[in-house]
Amino acid sequence: MRRLDFQVEPTETGRLRGMVIGMATQKITVTLDGDQVREIRALIAAGQAASVSAFVQHAVGVALHDAAGWKEMLEDALQRTGGPLTRNERTWADAFLSPREPKRGRKKGKAA
């Protein structure tokens, strides 16, 4: 893994962009797989991205937009099918969607 530091800046419209005069920035650290870093740098070398920061800012913007779209779609689907989940429905969904831990110990079987 390789550590990359970059600055992320929100614009007035909420989109993430490069350096904007007068806007507050916040520096964060992101750890990426070495193959991902090489692929990003190859895109920069090919002129398809301006910099690592620009690429990551764009990726974060796309992910945030995508997450907002899923939320809207879920809310719309719930309204069409009877409203928000009940407590029992949410409990069932959480249990169903949660990763399950493998069972431990030896299985007891019949002797051969």
C-alpha positions in Angstrom: 0.0 0.0 0.0 1.1 3.5 -0.8 0.1 6.6 1.2 -1.1 9.7 -0.7 -1.8 13.1 0.8 -4.0 15.5 -1.1 -6.3 18.4 -0.5 -10.1 18.3 -1.1 -12.0 21.5 -1.5 -15.8 21.9 -1.8 -17.1 24.6 -4.1 -20.2 26.7 -3.4 -22.2 24.1 -5.5 -20.9 21.3 -3.3 -18.8 19.8 -6.2 -15.2 18.9 -5.5 -12.6 20.8 -7.5 -9.0 21.9 -7.4 -7.7 25.0 -5.7 -10.3 27.7 -5.3 -9.2 31.0 -3.9 -11.0 31.8 -0.6 -12.4 28.3 0.0 -11.4 26.3 3.1 -9.6 23.1 2.3 -9.1 20.1 4.4 -6.1 17.7 4.0 -6.8 14.0 4.4 -4.8 10.9 3.9 -5.9 8.1 1.6 -4.2 4.7 1.3 -4.5 3.1 -2.1 -3.2 -0.2 -3.5 0.0 0.2 -5.4 -1.7 -1.0 -8.6 -4.3 1.7 -8.3 -1.6 4.4 -7.8 0.2 3.1 -11.0 -3.1 3.2 -12.9 -3.9 6.7 -11.8 -0.4 7.9 -12.7 -0.7 6.2 -16.1 -3.9 8.2 -16.7 -2.1 11.4 -15.7 0.8 10.6 -18.1 -1.8 10.0 -20.9 -3.4 13.3 -20.2 -6.6 11.8 -19.0 -6.3 13.3 -15.5 -4.6 16.5 -14.4 -3.1 15.2 -11.2 -3.6 12.5 -8.5 -5.6 15.1 -6.5 -7.8 15.9 -9.4 -8.4 12.3 -10.1 -9.3 11.5 -6.5 -11.5 14.6 -6.1 -13.4 13.5 -9.2 -13.8 10.0 -7.9 -15.1 11.2 -4.6 -17.6 13.5 -6.4 -18.8 10.6 -8.5 -19.2 8.4 -5.4 -21.1 11.1 -3.4 -23.4 11.7 -6.4 -23.9 7.9 -6.8 -24.7 7.5 -3.0 -27.2 10.4 -3.2 -28.9 8.7 -6.2 -29.2 5.4 -4.4 -30.7 7.1 -1.4 -33.3 8.9 -3.6 -34.1 5.6 -5.4 -34.5 3.7 -2.2 -36.8 6.4 -0.7 -38.9 6.4 -3.9 -39.2 2.6 -3.9 -40.2 2.5 -0.2 -42.9 5.1 -0.9 -44.3 3.0 -3.8 -44.4 -0.1 -1.7 -46.0 1.1 1.5 -43.6 3.6 3.1 -40.6 3.3 5.4 -39.5 0.0 6.8 -41.1 -1.1 10.0 -38.8 -2.0 12.9 -39.3 -5.8 12.2 -38.5 -5.3 8.5 -35.3 -3.3 9.3 -34.2 -6.0 11.9 -34.8 -8.7 9.3 -32.9 -6.8 6.6 -30.0 -6.0 8.9 -29.7 -9.6 9.9 -30.0 -10.8 6.3 -27.5 -8.3 4.9 -24.9 -8.5 7.7 -21.9 -10.7 7.1 -22.1 -13.9 9.0 -19.2 -15.2 11.0 -18.1 -18.8 10.1 -19.1 -21.4 12.7 -16.2 -22.5 14.9 -15.3 -25.9 16.2 -15.3 -29.3 14.6 -18.4 -30.8 13.1 -19.6 -33.9 14.9 -20.4 -36.6 12.5 -21.2 -40.3 12.5 -18.3 -42.6 12.9 -17.4 -44.6 9.7 
